[in-house]
Amino acid sequence: MNGHHLLDGKVVVITAAAGTGIGGAAARRCLEEGAQGVISDQHHGRLAATRDELAGTHGDRVLSQPCDVTDEAQVQALIEVAAGHFGRIDVLINNAGLGGTASVLDLTDEQWRQVLDVTLTGTFRCSRAALLRMVAQGHGGAVVNNASVLGWRAQPGQAHYAAAKAGVMAFTRCAALDVAPHGIRVNAVAPSLAIHPHLAKVTSEDLLADLARREAFGRAAEPWEVANVMVFLASDYAGYMTGEVVSVSAQHP
């Protein structure tokens, strides 16, 4: 996709950015829009492969740094490496999340804790580290979080994931007010259904087909269609938007 220079010169850090999901699409779109990108993922091999692929087109504007968002030391290392290499951080895209399907009757404490730790607390950890850096830099910045329409809508078997994503929405709104005096914006996207290989592995074909039928266009979103909205929120075109959760959805009742 041809870029429009929306992120020229900005340094963007993206979590869970390896592979072909929303994070990978966000990395590609940010680079196409002129950003310098730091991609991160806990899957080292997949991260290295993604970095090599992107560097083939974008050269030294892309850097990779492994990170497990449940590990505070690794989160701190990600932000320090990004700022140390490129001199600053302008944008953080929190894409790391963990799902799964289980009735609330069968959910274990460990399943609940794991989903909340990656999806909600991981978003908090990365945001805190990046926001502290942005405040110290003194020239604003932006955080874009990946929520979900399940933060608003009910779906069987998704109590843990929906609770985590609703938490991301609430965190987005409150964090935005905390950092507004520093000229930093915090927003989120809430996709309904975006098909990528990992989702296909953990979701039945019948459920995916049913969810796609509920979309107004009769299909799921492509990851790059969600990434386009992330790019907008990261850019100066969204300069007066903060604390917002933008639905990237064609879902109808």
C-alpha positions in Angstrom: 0.0 0.0 0.0 1.3 3.5 -0.9 1.9 5.8 2.1 0.8 9.4 2.5 3.6 10.5 4.9 1.2 10.4 7.9 4.0 9.3 10.3 7.1 10.8 8.7 9.9 10.9 11.2 8.0 9.4 14.1 9.4 6.6 16.1 6.7 3.9 16.7 6.9 0.9 19.0 4.5 -2.0 18.3 3.9 -5.0 20.6 2.9 -8.4 19.3 4.0 -7.3 15.8 5.4 -10.5 14.3 3.5 -12.4 11.7 0.4 -11.6 9.7 -2.0 -10.4 12.3 -3.1 -6.9 13.3 0.3 -6.1 14.9 2.2 -7.1 11.8 -0.1 -5.1 9.6 0.3 -2.1 11.9 4.1 -2.3 11.6 3.9 -2.5 7.8 1.5 0.5 7.6 3.5 2.6 10.0 6.7 2.0 8.0 4.8 2.7 4.7 3.7 6.0 6.3 7.3 7.1 6.9 7.8 6.0 10.6 10.8 4.4 12.1 9.5 1.2 13.7 10.5 -1.0 16.7 8.6 -4.3 16.4 8.3 -6.5 19.4 7.0 -10.0 20.1 7.6 -12.9 22.5 8.1 -15.3 19.6 11.7 -14.8 18.8 11.9 -16.7 15.6 8.8 -15.2 14.1 10.0 -11.8 15.2 13.3 -12.2 13.5 11.6 -13.4 10.3 9.2 -10.4 10.3 12.1 -8.0 10.9 14.1 -9.4 8.0 11.1 -9.1 5.7 10.4 -5.5 6.7 14.0 -4.5 6.5 14.1 -5.8 2.9 11.8 -2.9 2.0 12.5 -0.3 4.8 16.1 -0.9 5.6 17.4 0.4 8.9 14.1 2.2 9.7 13.0 -1.1 11.4 14.4 -2.6 14.6 13.2 -5.7 16.5 13.3 -6.3 20.3 11.8 -9.4 21.9 9.4 -8.7 24.7 7.0 -10.6 26.9 4.5 -8.0 28.1 3.9 -9.9 31.3 7.6 -9.3 32.3 8.3 -5.8 33.6 12.0 -6.1 33.0 11.4 -7.0 29.4 9.0 -4.1 28.9 11.5 -1.7 30.3 14.2 -3.1 28.0 11.9 -2.6 25.0 11.4 1.0 25.7 15.0 1.7 26.6 16.3 -0.1 23.4 13.8 1.8 21.2 14.6 5.2 22.7 18.3 4.5 22.8 18.5 3.4 19.2 16.2 6.1 17.6 16.7 8.8 20.2 13.1 9.0 21.3 9.6 7.4 21.2 6.7 9.2 19.6 4.0 6.4 19.4 3.2 3.2 21.2 0.8 0.7 19.7 -0.3 -1.8 22.3 -1.4 -4.8 20.3 -0.4 -7.7 22.6 -3.4 -9.8 23.7 -4.5 -13.3 24.6 -7.8 -14.9 23.9 -9.5 -18.3 24.1 -12.9 -19.8 24.5 -14.3 -21.2 27.8 -17.6 -21.0 29.6 -17.4 -19.0 32.9 -18.5 -22.3 34.5 -15.3 -23.9 33.3 -12.8 -21.0 33.5 -9.9 -21.7 35.9 -8.1 -19.0 37.9 -5.0 -19.6 35.7 -6.9 -19.1 32.5 -8.5 -15.9 33.8 -5.2 -14.6 35.2 -3.3 -15.3 32.0 -5.7 -13.5 29.7 -5.9 -10.5 32.0 -2.2 -10.4 32.5 -1.3 -10.3 28.8 -4.3 -8.3 27.5 -5.0 -5.7 30.2 -2.0 -5.6 32.6 0.4 -5.9 29.6 -1.2 -2.9 28.0 -0.8 -1.0 31.3 2.8 -2.0 31.7 3.8 -1.0 28.2 1.8 2.2 28.4 3.4 3.2 31.8 6.9 2.7 30.5 6.3 4.5 27.2 4.3 7.4 28.8 7.1 8.1 31.4 9.5 8.3 28.5 7.2 10.6 26.5 6.7 12.9 29.5 10.4 13.1 30.1 11.0 14.0 26.4 8.5 16.9 26.7 7.1 16.9 23.1 3.9 15.0 23.4 3.2 11.6 21.9 0.5 9.1 21.3 -0.6 5.7 22.5 -3.0 3.5 20.5 -4.5 0.4 22.3 -6.1 -2.6 20.7 -9.4 -3.2 22.4 -12.4 -5.2 20.9 -16.1 -4.8 20.4 -16.4 -7.6 23.0 -15.7 -4.9 25.5 -19.2 -3.7 24.7 -21.0 -6.8 23.4 -21.6 -10.2 24.9 -20.5 -13.5 23.4 -20.6 -16.9 25.0 -17.3 -18.3 26.2 -15.6 -14.9 26.2 -16.0 -13.7 29.8 -12.2 -13.4 30.5 -11.3 -11.8 27.1 -14.3 -9.4 27.2 -13.5 -8.3 30.7 -9.9 -7.7 29.7 -10.9 -5.7 26.6 -13.4 -3.7 28.6 -10.6 -2.9 31.0 -8.5 -1.7 28.1 -11.2 0.7 27.1 -11.6 2.1 30.6 -7.8 2.3 31.0 -7.6 4.2 27.7 -10.1 6.8 28.9 -8.6 7.4 32.3 -4.9 7.3 31.1 -5.8 9.9 28.5 -6.8 12.4 31.2 -3.7 11.6 33.3 -1.3 12.6 30.4 -3.3 15.3 28.6 -1.5 18.1 30.5 1.7 16.8 28.8 0.2 16.9 25.3 0.1 13.1 25.0 -2.9 11.4 23.5 -4.3 7.9 24.4 -6.9 6.2 22.2 -8.0 2.7 21.2 -9.5 0.8 18.4 -12.2 -1.8 18.9 -12.2 -4.3 16.0 -15.1 -6.8 15.6 -13.7 -9.6 13.5 -10.3 -9.5 11.7 -9.2 -12.8 10.2 -5.6 -13.9 10.6 -3.9 -17.3 11.0 -3.7 -17.3 14.8 -7.4 -16.5 15.2 -8.2 -19.3 12.7 -6.2 -21.7 14.9 -8.1 -21.0 18.1 -11.6 -20.5 16.7 -13.8 -23.0 15.0 -14.7 -22.5 11.3 -18.4 -22.5 12.1 -18.1 -19.7 14.6 -15.9 -17.6 12.3 -18.4 -18.1 9.5 -21.3 -17.1 11.8 -19.5 -14.0 13.0 -18.7 -13.0 9.4 -22.3 -13.3 8.4 -23.2 -10.8 11.1 -20.9 -8.2 9.5 -22.7 -5.7 7.3 -20.2 -6.5 4.4 -20.6 -10.2 5.0 -16.9 -10.7 5.7 -14.3 -10.2 8.3 -11.9 -7.2 8.2 -8.4 -7.6 6.9 -5.8 -6.8 9.5 -4.6 -3.9 7.4 -8.0 -2.3 7.6 -7.7 -2.2 11.4 -4.1 -1.0 11.1 -5.2 1.9 9.0 -7.3 3.3 11.9 -4.4 2.7 14.2 -2.2 4.8 11.9 -4.8 7.6 11.9 -4.9 7.7 15.7 -1.1 7.7 15.8 -0.9 10.6 13.4 -1.3 14.3 13.8 -4.6 14.1 12.0 -6.0 12.8 15.2 -4.4 15.6 17.2 -7.6 16.6 19.0 -8.7 13.1 19.8 -7.9 11.5 23.2 -9.7 9.0 25.4 -11.7 7.7 22.5 -12.4 4.1 21.5 -13.0 3.8 17.8 -15.0 0.8 16.6 -13.5 -0.8 13.5 -16.5 -2.9 12.7 -19.2 -3.5 10.2 -21.2 -5.5 12.6 -25.0 -5.2 12.7 -27.5 -6.7 15.2 
